[in-house]
Amino acid sequence: MPRLLGVLESQRQLGGASYPPTLERLAELTGEKPAETSKALNHKDAKGRVLLSRAAGGKKKPAPGTTLVLLADDLEAFAQSDRLLELQLQSARKADAPAVDLAQLPKGLLPALSRAFKAALEQRIAERRVPRTIGVLTGKKPLFFFIADAVLPYPPSQGHRDRPGGAGYLSPSRRRKRWRRGWSGPSGWGDGRGAG
């Protein structure tokens, strides 16, 4: 147990994506299997000092690749982190429903972390503060979504004049040149004689 705590402390000092590590990564760092690390975290010496981000219900064990391990003292700070928001949104979103209701985002988290996370989300909305990769539709039931999901894709088999590499695409500099010469191609203005 002291070794495990030492590894967690060293990861915390590294910060960024290193902390909190996933259960899988922590096992890798300690040279154990995830099941062994999970068992060590359930030991009486670890309880109250170390937390798993995701709650395990009944016989269901937390997934090593998506469950984070953190020191109990960091619960409040982690609840407010961009990393947790991105992780929860990624796990809650679906291809046909990419926007996720605020009430759905804390699901699956440890109860204490879930409460702190929900309060942090409400504070984020009040302060209009989210990561650049995430957008929020405010209202009675705020919806969180990844900005990348809000962009309409180009039709797969159809070229597009404004799409680089698409059929008929003209770079901004070539458009300016043709505009100066009075050529517009298929749009109808100009006589088309100045193409170049």
C-alpha positions as CSV (number, residue, x, y, z in Angstrom):
1,M,0.0,0.0,0.0
2,P,2.8,2.6,0.8
3,R,4.2,1.9,-2.7
4,L,0.8,2.5,-4.4
5,L,0.4,5.8,-2.5
6,G,3.9,6.8,-3.5
7,V,3.2,6.2,-7.1
8,L,0.0,8.2,-6.9
9,E,1.9,11.1,-5.2
10,S,4.5,11.1,-7.9
11,Q,1.8,11.1,-10.6
12,R,0.2,14.0,-8.8
13,Q,3.4,16.0,-8.9
14,L,3.7,15.3,-12.7
15,G,0.2,16.7,-13.1
16,G,-1.6,17.1,-16.5
17,A,-2.7,13.9,-18.1
18,S,-0.6,11.9,-15.6
19,Y,-2.9,12.5,-12.7
20,P,-5.2,11.0,-11.7
21,P,-4.1,7.9,-13.6
22,T,-6.6,5.2,-14.8
23,L,-6.7,2.0,-12.8
24,E,-5.1,0.3,-15.7
25,R,-2.2,2.8,-15.8
26,L,-1.7,2.7,-12.0
27,A,-1.4,-1.1,-12.3
28,E,1.1,-0.7,-15.1
29,L,3.2,1.7,-13.0
30,T,3.2,-0.6,-9.9
31,G,3.9,-3.7,-12.0
32,E,0.7,-5.4,-11.1
33,K,-2.5,-6.6,-12.9
34,P,-5.5,-4.3,-12.7
35,A,-7.4,-6.9,-10.6
36,E,-4.5,-6.9,-8.0
37,T,-4.4,-3.1,-7.9
38,S,-8.2,-2.9,-7.5
39,K,-8.0,-5.4,-4.6
40,A,-5.2,-3.4,-2.9
41,L,-7.4,-0.2,-3.2
42,N,-10.2,-2.0,-1.3
43,H,-7.9,-2.8,1.6
44,K,-8.7,-1.0,4.9
45,D,-5.4,1.0,4.7
46,A,-6.5,2.5,1.4
47,K,-10.1,3.4,2.3
48,G,-10.5,7.0,3.1
49,R,-7.1,7.9,1.5
50,V,-7.7,6.7,-2.1
51,L,-10.8,6.9,-4.3
52,L,-11.9,5.3,-7.5
53,S,-13.8,7.8,-9.8
54,R,-16.4,5.2,-10.8
55,A,-18.7,3.3,-8.4
56,A,-18.9,-0.4,-8.8
57,G,-22.4,-1.7,-8.4
58,G,-22.9,-5.3,-7.1
59,K,-20.7,-7.8,-8.9
60,K,-19.8,-5.3,-11.6
61,K,-16.2,-4.2,-11.3
62,P,-15.0,-0.7,-12.5
63,A,-13.5,-0.7,-16.0
64,P,-9.7,-0.3,-15.6
65,G,-9.4,1.8,-18.7
66,T,-12.0,4.4,-17.7
67,T,-11.8,4.4,-13.9
68,L,-9.5,7.0,-12.4
69,V,-7.6,6.6,-9.1
70,L,-7.1,9.7,-7.0
71,L,-6.1,10.7,-3.5
72,A,-9.2,11.6,-1.4
73,D,-7.8,15.1,-0.7
74,D,-8.1,15.9,-4.4
75,L,-11.8,15.1,-4.8
76,E,-13.1,18.7,-4.9
77,A,-10.3,19.9,-7.3
78,F,-10.8,16.9,-9.6
79,A,-14.6,17.5,-9.7
80,Q,-13.9,20.9,-11.2
81,S,-11.4,19.6,-13.7
82,D,-11.8,19.8,-17.5
83,R,-10.5,16.2,-17.7
84,L,-13.3,14.8,-15.7
85,L,-15.9,16.7,-17.8
86,E,-14.4,15.5,-21.1
87,L,-14.2,11.9,-19.8
88,Q,-17.8,11.9,-18.6
89,L,-19.1,13.5,-21.7
90,Q,-17.2,11.0,-23.9
91,S,-18.7,8.1,-22.0
92,A,-22.2,9.5,-21.9
93,R,-22.6,10.7,-25.5
94,K,-24.0,8.5,-28.3
95,A,-23.5,8.8,-32.0
96,D,-27.2,9.5,-32.5
97,A,-27.5,11.7,-29.4
98,P,-24.2,13.6,-29.0
99,A,-25.6,16.3,-26.6
100,V,-25.9,15.1,-23.0
101,D,-28.2,16.5,-20.3
102,L,-26.4,17.9,-17.3
103,A,-28.3,15.3,-15.1
104,Q,-26.8,12.4,-17.1
105,L,-23.1,13.5,-16.9
106,P,-22.4,12.5,-13.2
107,K,-23.9,9.0,-13.7
108,G,-21.6,6.2,-12.8
109,L,-19.3,8.3,-10.6
110,L,-18.6,7.6,-6.9
111,P,-21.5,9.3,-5.0
112,A,-19.3,11.9,-3.3
113,L,-17.6,12.8,-6.6
114,S,-20.9,12.8,-8.4
115,R,-22.3,15.4,-6.1
116,A,-19.2,17.6,-6.3
117,F,-19.1,17.2,-10.1
118,K,-22.8,18.2,-10.5
119,A,-22.2,21.3,-8.4
120,A,-19.1,22.1,-10.5
121,L,-21.1,21.8,-13.7
122,E,-23.7,24.2,-12.4
123,Q,-21.0,26.7,-11.4
124,R,-19.4,26.3,-14.9
125,I,-22.7,27.3,-16.5
126,A,-23.2,30.3,-14.2
127,E,-19.6,31.5,-15.0
128,R,-19.8,30.5,-18.7
129,R,-16.6,28.5,-18.3
130,V,-16.0,25.3,-20.3
131,P,-13.1,23.8,-22.2
132,R,-12.7,25.0,-25.8
133,T,-13.7,21.6,-27.1
134,I,-17.1,21.6,-25.4
135,G,-20.2,23.7,-25.9
136,V,-23.3,24.1,-23.7
137,L,-26.9,24.9,-24.6
138,T,-28.3,26.6,-21.6
139,G,-32.0,26.4,-20.5
140,K,-34.1,24.4,-18.2
141,K,-32.1,21.2,-19.0
142,P,-28.6,22.3,-20.1
143,L,-27.0,20.2,-22.8
144,F,-23.3,19.6,-23.1
145,F,-21.7,18.6,-26.4
146,F,-18.4,18.4,-28.1
147,I,-17.9,21.3,-30.6
148,A,-16.7,18.7,-33.2
149,D,-20.1,17.0,-33.0
150,A,-21.9,20.3,-33.9
151,V,-20.2,20.6,-37.4
152,L,-22.2,19.2,-40.3
153,P,-20.0,16.9,-42.4
154,Y,-19.8,17.3,-46.2
155,P,-21.8,14.7,-48.1
156,P,-19.4,11.7,-48.7
157,S,-19.8,11.3,-52.4
158,Q,-20.4,14.9,-53.4
159,G,-17.8,17.5,-54.2
160,H,-18.1,21.0,-52.8
161,R,-16.8,24.3,-54.1
162,D,-15.9,25.4,-50.6
163,R,-14.2,22.2,-49.5
164,P,-10.5,21.9,-50.0
165,G,-10.0,19.1,-52.5
166,G,-13.7,19.1,-53.5
167,A,-14.8,19.4,-57.1
168,G,-14.7,23.0,-58.3
169,Y,-12.8,24.2,-55.2
170,L,-11.0,27.5,-55.6
171,S,-8.5,28.7,-53.1
172,P,-9.1,32.3,-51.7
173,S,-6.3,33.7,-53.8
174,R,-7.6,32.1,-57.0
175,R,-11.1,33.4,-56.2
176,R,-9.7,36.9,-55.9
177,K,-7.9,36.7,-59.2
178,R,-11.0,35.5,-61.0
179,W,-13.1,38.1,-59.3
180,R,-10.8,40.9,-60.5
181,R,-11.0,39.5,-64.1
182,G,-14.8,39.4,-64.0
183,W,-15.1,35.6,-64.0
184,S,-17.5,33.7,-61.9
185,G,-17.9,30.4,-63.6
186,P,-21.2,28.7,-63.0
187,S,-22.6,31.4,-60.6
188,G,-23.8,33.5,-63.4
189,W,-22.1,36.9,-63.0
190,G,-19.4,38.1,-65.4
191,D,-19.0,36.8,-68.9
192,G,-16.6,34.0,-68.1
193,R,-13.9,35.1,-70.6
194,G,-11.3,36.0,-68.0
195,A,-10.9,32.5,-66.6
196,G,-7.4,31.7,-65.6
